[in-house]
Amino acid sequence: MTSSNHIARILRHVLSLSLPPLVGACGGITTDDFEPVACGADGQIEYLAGVEPKASADYVELRRLADLAGGGPSAVASMGTKCVNATDKAACEAKIAEVTADQGFLLGDCVDICMHHVLIVNTGDDVQVLGTREEVNAWLGPIDAPADAVLVASLAGYSVACNQPDLGGVRAVGSTYEVLGTSYTSSCTPIEEKLFVLGVSEDGKLTEVESEVINSDASACVGRRPAGLSQSEGRGTSTVGAFFANVARLEAASVYAFEALEEELLHHGAPAELVERARMARQDEVRHARVMQRVSARHGGRFEEPRVEKRPVRSLEEIAIENAAEGCVRETFGALVGMWQAEFARDGDVRRVMKRIAEDETRHAELSWAVDAWARQRLSPEAWARVEEARREALVEIAAEAERGYDDELVEIAGMPTQEAAVRLAMHFTGAIGQA
């Protein structure tokens, strides 16, 4: 993640994915006779499950070259047993472990979330690295299995959803296959997503048989909570007023959070750019708190200053753990919810305010990911594992909060997502950044 514009595009992508699909409308694509594609244990499509390449191999591994936070290569899927028939097993395993590449191939539609991959094929002592779409298609050979067709479509830039029969599936048509997949045909205003029926011939050629627009979005929170924040709820004469009073309190608390982050980054020798961005974020939060107090008062809310206990400078690991949960997850998700409110709030003032706040929070989220990448280089593998666990726990909390939903008055006036929409937002958000 290298720019706030990059983060904004990712969040707009998640926002568009979370809108209710229009599949199945009169005259649209009929998806009933497609077989759904099963998800793996991690909730992601298993690209190698059921694949039947033209030549057998001892071991095949699909390796992602990097993650969103700049992490190193990692195995996405595999089949067979590594180096089982090698004459020098240790040398063979070392060769596989060392595989990397400057540029591999993409799988599925890429809207700023672009993960490059390579395919590692091991037979005996031989280790091949397939780094292009053409090489993988040649390795597949004749397309004679449903999973082969799904992989061909994914290599061509179409996303085939797993466990979502209206957005991903495959069916046999004589000796060929048809795959149901999606792709973004426009990634800026309007953001347009299409559902495709893709024909995949036996020789691997792909054609668009049928298509239908399923999403078209013409549109393009709260800040991070500081350590030492006392628990308190907003008050007011209405649900909306109390809600915005609490938001205003949290925005005011974020001033303390960024003040602490600025001091701690300086203490730990962070680049001057990160320190300056933390200072600018603190100034943004001062403005956010003031604006949200006004919105709250208009709806009968009563603002209370946050109580934040001053704490000593923390270790880099403690900073990274809080940043992963509060910045990379909560603040980034807060920017996404702000985008949703800017679209759906009935109150025009709320829409205008949330549009500006969501833009600011997106910049703050980008800072969080930059701090995350900087800290990662300075922490031990054991410490970083604890940071990743904090990130995962925050994502679980986001999903649980989405399940609870929001009051109907908040949905209508403040533009908060319905329970169903919140679950979709959390699910697609996790899919976009959960592997970071």
Summary of the structure (lengths in Angstrom):
residues: 436
radius of gyration: 24.0
end to end distance: 9.8
largest distance: 77.4
contacts: 1482
relative contact order: 0.12
helix: 46%
strand: 18%
